[in-house]
Amino acid sequence: MTDWTRTPFTQKFDLRYPIVQGPFGGGISRIALTAAVSEAGGLGSFGAHHLSPQDLDATIGQLQSTTDQPFAVNLWVPLPDQPRHLDRTTHDTYSGALRPWFQRVGLEPPAYQDASSPDFEAQVEAVLERRPAVFSFVFGIPRPEILSECRHRGIRTVGAATHLDEGRALQDAGVDAVVASGYEAGGHRPAFLRPAADSVATGPLTAQLSAALDIPVIAAGGIATGRGIASALMLGAEAVQIGTAFLATDQSGAPDAHKHALRSPRARHTALTTAFSGRLARGIRNDFLDAFESVDVPTYPQQNWLTAPIRAAAARQGEIELLALWSGQGAPLLTDHRDATNLFEHLVAATDHSLRSAPTPTTHHVTGDNS
């Protein structure tokens, strides 16, 4: 058996194991989790799209002082038509529909206040100045000048694809690796050339990208066990990205109610929804998700700003029916490893066992009279 830990991806990114921790948006990434995965020999990731450039600079500095191993900083590329501010008309039109949900957490819908997204270009400047080992991104491709500057400063780049078209576009742009973000994955679908609903399942997407691209492919979506890692590698992936399993660990910033849901029977039932943020994402079904299943909501980030107070209050109160319970379809496979380092070590051992015990293909020869 070949050494599964030594792939072009691990060599290119200077890692011991081809395991990437999925970055978590919305403020639930934690330095402790990112550092734990990197220290264990994988690629820890920090979802930083919500941070101001100043806070992003400070966060990367803290990560660099916590671990000297490679880690990734993840940002969201703004879509061309993405609103930068919450407009009053949107607030007034949709806040009434949210009133019952505000009341469930003891609040009234707040009066209109402007909200805005952090400046992506300024965030990128903070990344370039701090020079983390890896800059990863979703929902598109940064400008060619940004990718060129990353190469100049020795920063590896990783983009996400939900379709073969997107994978090819990322390779053409010169990124160092592509995440094959399958339909089964938890959280937001990072589509940018095709509709998010057109996302391909992890297995076929991994196989398609691996056959078509000359850069490493990282399989993501529904992978939570050593057997899943082994299967992805057999399909041609040179690494895997695991989100939900690490989201359920002690070191993640997910609310305790969210972590409990990931390990409960209700994790068997997930759905794609725009209810919480206005952008399609996979989460565990609850009252809020079900209520907005067939209801039009503002596009991201407008809906995200409108529902933010509800979600924050629900997190404080442990109100599981109003939380954005992001989860991949692999959640029912979670083990009882709640410490991130222990989970990582278990995944490595389980992958090794799965690959060692896999049956060796044999060639069957048909014999007969050839005269």
Protein Blocks (a to p, Z undefined) as FASTA:
>chain_A
ZZfklcfklmmnopabdcdcdddehhlacfklmmmmmmnopacdddfklpcfklmmmmmm
mmmmmpccdcddddddddfklcfbdcfklmmmmmmmmmmmmmmnopacddddddddddfk
lmmmmmmmnopabdcdehiacdfklmmmmmmnopacddddfbfklmmmmmmnopabdcdd
dfklgcjdfbfkbcfklpccfklmmmmmmmmpcbdcddeehiabfklmmmmmmnopabdc
dfklmmmpmkbmbdfklmmmmmmmklmpccddfklnopacdddddfklmmmmmgccdddf
klmmmmmmmmmmmmmnopaklcccdddfklmmpcfbfbfklmmmmmmmmmmmmmmmpccd
ddddddddfZZ
